[in-house]
Amino acid sequence: MKYVDYERPTSLKSALDILSEKGDVTKIMAGGTDILVKLRVRSEQPDLLMDSKEIPELNELSFNHDTGLTIGAAVPLYKLYADADVKKYYPALVDSTTIIGGIPIQGRATVGGNLCNSAPSADSIPTLIVLGATASIQSSGKLREVPVSEFCTGPGSNVLKSNEMLVTINVPAPADNSAAHYMRFIPRNEMDIAVVGVGSYVKLNASGDKFESVNVSLASVAPTPLNVTEISKFLSGKDVNDENIEKAGQLAKEASKPISDMRGTAEYRQHLCSVLTKRSINKSIERIKGA
Amino acid sequence: MTNIKEPKKYEVIGTRPLRPDGTDKVTGRAIYGGDFEMTGLIHGKILRSPHPHARIKSINYDKALELEGVIAVVTADDLPVNPDGNISIGYSRGNILAKDKVLYVGHAIAGVAAIDPHIAEEALDLIEVDYELLSAVMNVEEAMDSSSEIIHENSFMKEFGEMTVTNNNIDEHFQHKMGNIDKGFENADLIVEGKYSTVMVHQGYIEPQAATALWRTDGSLTVWNSTQGSFPDRDELSNILDIPISKIKVVPLEIGGGFGGKIPIYQEPVAALLSKKAGNPVKIIMSRKEVFESTGPTPGGYTWVKIGVKNDGKITAMQSELAFEAGAYPGSPVGMGSLCVFAAYKCDNQLVDGYDVIVNKPKTAAYRAPGSPNAAFGTEQVIDEISQKLGIDPIDFRMMNAISEGDRRVDGPKFPVNGLKQVLESMKNSPQYQKKLKGSNKGRGIAVGYWFNVGLQSSCSITVNTDGTVNLIEGSTDIGGSRASIAMQAAETLQIPYDSVNPSIVDTNTVGYTAVTGGSRTTFSTGYAAHLAAEDVRDQMIKRASEMWGVPNDSVVYSKGQFSSDADPELSMSFKELASQLENTGGSIAGKGSINPKKVGGSFAGSICDLEIDPDTGKSTILDFTAIQDAGKAIHPSYVEGQMQGGSAQGIGWALNEEYFYDQNGIMNNSSLLDYRMPTSLDLPDINTIIVEVPDPTHPYGVRGVGEANIVPPIPAIANAMKRASGKRFYNLPMNPPAVISKLNQDL
């Protein structure tokens, strides 16, 4: 590990000032569970490490029935999944955040960091995508909103410029007759990276027999988390039945573009896309009916 | 001695006291290899090969030496010269620092010492190595092909004990033969054969290798390290560095797991050479990546098995060919695998061929019953297949063909008294086996396995304290509770409470030669030595009592912790009372015991596994698991159970997910604990244990070492369960979810 300077700004303004000046040689740290490992194996060698945990705006966690959920970029996972509103209205976020790392990692890691790390296998990103979340990105004097589905641009890369930082993630208020769910497949039962991850969001009609809208997003099967719009198009207005869900699984499989690596072969990943998409959609439906 | 009244039953043996090192270990006070500190200590890092096979054309480390904070750099040129071209020393030194060629990714090339580890690491980037790339040979099939690139240009294949003039990648081909194999197969009603392949896996000890070396100006060398054997380390250091053992002291620190992988040394000689140049103590701690890529995993390879059987279930012929990866230098465990492949079965006609094959992977080392799991993955599946085909219960089928005392192993020796049949009987009667397994996609598999107790040298001494306690001085590093199991034997022999024995593990200058903590030998041999030392103390105490009382030595009796004399019923003294009077009656008492036991028995183990396969994802979940093993006499039953559960856990990991995943360039892609996928506690069932006790008559308390045999049967038991759950026979490891899905879809 190379020696690195460390800054811990306590206001958003001073953080943005640092980025304006040295953003190109700075890495922003929230929980540090990815960046510290990268520093240690020297796959990242910034001159400056900027700790974002003391910035008030990045620690916001609030819910409003009209505007939805705001997650500050430095909010650790354990605070998120313990939050009563998150548990009640966004159980899919609990699905995602309780399987990232173990308890010690969850004490530090953040959804914001998971998003900015932009791994194709990130467990929180498919859930954010299917929930229609947006990212609030700030630079000195400029704020912009980017849909999470457009945030990642490749493995480890995203739309953030060197003078920008993620401040909050905003998740829309939940609609009636809707629910989301996230599941991943790992060969073990914990402490692993998704071979395939599937987030699904389902909104049914009032009688619960037709899909109004469905979003499915896949992890670990493409250079970025994949938003499978083909499923949304296909299932809208269709009957809720095994045949249509089976077809959705097939569409997920067809949309996936996995590689073969140590975590699984491409063929196996495609097979899992179908299996997990069906299971996840069914779980979302169960959540709606159980509510 | 005939005047010793042995206690009717054991007072200490068979109880479950706390281990003496427990509190320090759970509170973090214990000093492990990486914790060692000393004034002037500097830090070393090792430059390693990024290529699986390449010629080193030049190494230039001038720029590294110029970096501020760097103190010394060493390469193979700093190792002693080998003018006689001794191949064995050449291999030993070659694996410490590569000389002309690198033979695997992770092969050490140079060591750097600096004032802190970060600077040392940065300096590695400044060392320029010019390579000529050679094609890599990555598995036994490829390596045994005569057209493959030759890894050791100057070595020749040994065949049937003779050196040949063949220069290939097979270091040795040997054969064991018994009876007439052709006739055996002719007499068979049913013949089943199959080729079963395994892949390289690692022991996965939690503590990475860590060592500090100080080469003093007087030429003496002290090494503080995490090791399974300080004395063998001393021998190896002497060999590699060409200095006499009298100049070397190895101080073993606490060890965080080894499983065989901490028998060889790796960075110790590099730290020593750096210390010699720098004048400071040099500490080197491996990263996990280095542990995977640069230490000694256990090999992949294949075990082909062919077995003939009569319709009534009697085995008539057994044949096997085993080819294991040695890694970059000779010495795979194929020799041991070939002795274990049919160890459990009585058969007059056997033929076993073994091949030790060089490949461009790290040199393999011991891993818990080395070679036996690879062999059993073949044998125990073929046996299962036969029992299914004959419609005989798999435990009954094994019982019908189980070896007995006096039956011969394929290489000749007769089996001593052993517990195989008792293990099989316990398996049959176990609560798990008695319970029916119901439901689709579920299956039950069983298997048995064998491993030796290796014996070897151990020494102990015991000194008596005036308060009636004793200090037990031993040389066996404690990995799995051996402080307790050895102290318990000393306490039993001395007829004093377990708490009155204070064990210390000392350095190579302070106790007699003690071989590795490995080979299922420590509780056996070091326990035996402690027993002998305790007898020596007891006899000296008897002599002291007789002198104090002025009665004949042979009139003094020691029973239940009391000395008394047949000469006068009034005379009686406890161990503690006598201990308090030693100073004024001739001085303190110290006993000693040394042993190198021969013809030591081994241990059989069995596994029963119930599992369920998710047919959509291919994931197997173990529903229930029982480990059964012959412990001879369980000194500390909790630690025996711990060994059985630990071996089972490692077997489960090996069966289902663990593997060295290599890409096409010979680079391991999963050299982290994240992607290597050892099982976590959530991946393991509660592992039931049944201890069988068939005492080994060569040990005073009947001990059989239990550290290893328990890893052998879980792998084939899982494969057999998967066969019964899915209808598919698995010929390759790991049996991970993608492999299961591809197998399930084979006939679709």
Contacts between the chains, C-beta under 8 A, distances in Angstrom:
chain1	res1	chain2	res2	distance
A	1	B	118	5.3
A	1	B	121	7.1
A	2	B	118	7.0
A	2	B	122	6.7
A	3	B	118	6.8
A	41	B	289	7.9
A	42	B	121	7.8
A	185	B	617	5.8
A	185	B	619	7.7
A	185	B	737	7.7
A	187	B	619	6.6
A	187	B	656	7.4
A	187	B	657	5.1
A	187	B	677	6.1
A	187	B	736	5.6
A	187	B	737	5.4
A	188	B	657	6.7
A	188	B	677	5.9
A	188	B	679	6.6
A	188	B	680	6.0
A	188	B	682	7.3
A	188	B	683	4.9
A	189	B	680	6.9
A	189	B	682	4.0
A	189	B	683	5.3
A	190	B	680	5.4
A	190	B	682	4.8
A	190	B	683	7.8
A	191	B	674	7.3
A	191	B	680	5.5
A	192	B	674	7.2
A	192	B	677	6.9
A	193	B	674	6.7
A	193	B	675	7.3
A	195	B	737	7.9
A	261	B	669	6.8
A	262	B	661	4.0
A	262	B	669	4.4
A	262	B	670	4.3
A	262	B	675	5.6
A	263	B	675	6.8
A	264	B	737	7.8
A	264	B	738	5.5
A	265	B	738	5.3
A	267	B	738	8.0
A	267	B	742	7.6
A	268	B	618	7.8
A	268	B	737	7.2
A	268	B	738	3.9
A	268	B	741	5.9
A	268	B	742	7.4
A	271	B	741	6.0
A	272	B	617	6.5
A	275	B	616	4.6
A	275	B	617	6.0
